[in-house]
Amino acid sequence: MPVTTIGRTISISGEVVSGEDITIEGRVNGHLMVRDAALTIGEQAQLHADIRGTRVVVRGQLKGSIVASERIELEASASVEGSLSANRVVIADGSRFNGGIDMDQRTIAARIAQFKASHEAGD
């Protein structure tokens, strides 16, 4: 599967939608939707965003929420301020997290469906 990388010098404001694996090393301010693929937030990345995806790995900084249908992983270098919703949440020793965690499958499914419906209506 192809992987798209948003480099360190790139700054995006708005909405990013992807159907393939994506790695972010730069800055994103807005919304990210990654369907049936993995999102990796690199160590140097700085995001102020709401994220919806399948699998999300955080190594950098994030202020916002993550809703993942499968898994969220905060690695040791991660700094997250916000809410996490997934069936599986892994928080590595050394990572910084301030927020709430929801692992209720019905809540997660409802949030993903709501997000998809609101974005499909805007297409």
Secondary structure per residue as TSV (DSSP state, phi and psi in degrees):
chain	resnum	aa	ss	phi	psi
A	1	M	-	360.0	135.4
A	2	P	-	-67.4	150.5
A	3	V	E	-121.2	127.9
A	4	T	E	-100.0	135.7
A	5	T	E	-117.0	128.7
A	6	I	E	-97.2	109.6
A	7	G	-	-68.1	169.2
A	8	R	T	-58.0	-33.2
A	9	T	T	-88.9	-0.5
A	10	I	-	-93.7	135.1
A	11	S	E	-125.9	126.5
A	12	I	E	-120.9	131.8
A	13	S	E	-119.5	124.6
A	14	G	E	132.9	-139.8
A	15	E	E	-118.9	133.9
A	16	V	E	-118.6	125.7
A	17	V	E	-123.6	130.1
A	18	S	E	-141.0	146.3
A	19	G	S	-111.3	9.7
A	20	E	S	-130.7	164.6
A	21	D	E	-57.2	140.2
A	22	I	E	-138.3	138.0
A	23	T	E	-118.8	129.8
A	24	I	E	-111.4	123.2
A	25	E	-	-111.1	-14.9
A	26	G	S	-98.8	-141.6
A	27	R	E	-117.1	137.8
A	28	V	E	-135.6	130.9
A	29	N	E	-125.8	108.3
A	30	G	E	151.1	-130.6
A	31	H	E	-127.4	141.0
A	32	L	E	-125.7	133.5
A	33	M	E	-129.0	115.0
A	34	V	E	-119.1	109.9
A	35	R	-	-93.5	126.9
A	36	D	S	51.7	39.3
A	37	A	S	-155.8	177.0
A	38	A	E	-102.5	142.4
A	39	L	E	-115.6	127.0
A	40	T	E	-118.3	126.7
A	41	I	E	-101.2	110.3
A	42	G	-	-67.1	166.0
A	43	E	T	-59.3	-34.1
A	44	Q	T	-90.2	-6.1
A	45	A	-	-70.8	147.1
A	46	Q	E	-132.4	113.7
A	47	L	E	-120.2	137.8
A	48	H	E	-122.7	86.5
A	49	A	E	-153.6	159.2
A	50	D	E	-104.7	128.3
A	51	I	E	-118.4	135.5
A	52	R	E	-127.9	128.4
A	53	G	E	-165.3	-168.1
A	54	T	E	-98.6	-57.9
A	55	R	E	-129.5	127.5
A	56	V	E	-128.2	125.7
A	57	V	E	-115.1	126.9
A	58	V	E	-112.9	124.3
A	59	R	-	-117.0	-20.7
A	60	G	S	-107.1	-147.0
A	61	Q	E	-103.1	136.2
A	62	L	E	-141.2	130.1
A	63	K	E	-117.5	115.2
A	64	G	S	149.1	-164.2
A	65	S	-	-114.9	152.8
A	66	I	E	-127.3	127.4
A	67	V	E	-121.1	118.2
A	68	A	E	-124.8	137.5
A	69	S	E	-74.8	-21.4
A	70	E	E	-116.7	-62.4
A	71	R	E	-153.8	143.5
A	72	I	E	-122.8	133.1
A	73	E	E	-129.4	123.3
A	74	L	E	-102.7	114.3
A	75	E	-	-82.7	172.4
A	76	A	T	-56.6	-30.2
A	77	S	T	-86.9	-1.5
A	78	A	-	-75.0	146.8
A	79	S	E	-135.3	110.9
A	80	V	E	-126.4	131.6
A	81	E	E	-124.5	108.4
A	82	G	E	155.1	-157.6
A	83	S	E	-113.3	147.1
A	84	L	E	-121.4	132.3
A	85	S	E	-134.7	115.7
A	86	A	-	-165.3	161.7
A	87	N	S	-66.3	-35.0
A	88	R	E	-130.3	129.8
A	89	V	E	-127.7	126.0
A	90	V	E	-118.5	125.0
A	91	I	E	-120.6	111.5
A	92	A	-	-75.3	150.2
A	93	D	T	-59.6	129.4
A	94	G	T	103.5	-20.3
A	95	S	-	-74.2	156.7
A	96	R	E	-112.1	128.5
A	97	F	E	-140.7	129.9
A	98	N	E	-133.7	108.9
A	99	G	E	161.8	-155.8
A	100	G	E	-120.5	156.8
A	101	I	E	-126.4	131.2
A	102	D	E	-123.2	119.9
A	103	M	-	-117.3	23.2
A	104	D	-	-83.9	116.6
A	105	Q	H	-58.0	-38.7
A	106	R	H	-65.6	-40.7
A	107	T	H	-64.1	-44.1
A	108	I	H	-62.8	-47.4
A	109	A	H	-61.2	-40.8
A	110	A	H	-65.2	-41.4
A	111	R	H	-65.2	-42.3
A	112	I	H	-65.9	-43.7
A	113	A	H	-62.4	-41.2
A	114	Q	H	-64.1	-43.5
A	115	F	H	-63.0	-46.0
A	116	K	H	-62.9	-44.1
A	117	A	H	-62.8	-41.4
A	118	S	H	-68.7	-32.7
A	119	H	H	-82.9	-29.6
A	120	E	H	-72.5	-31.1
A	121	A	H	-66.9	-29.2
A	122	G	T	-84.0	-9.0
A	123	D	-	-69.3	360.0
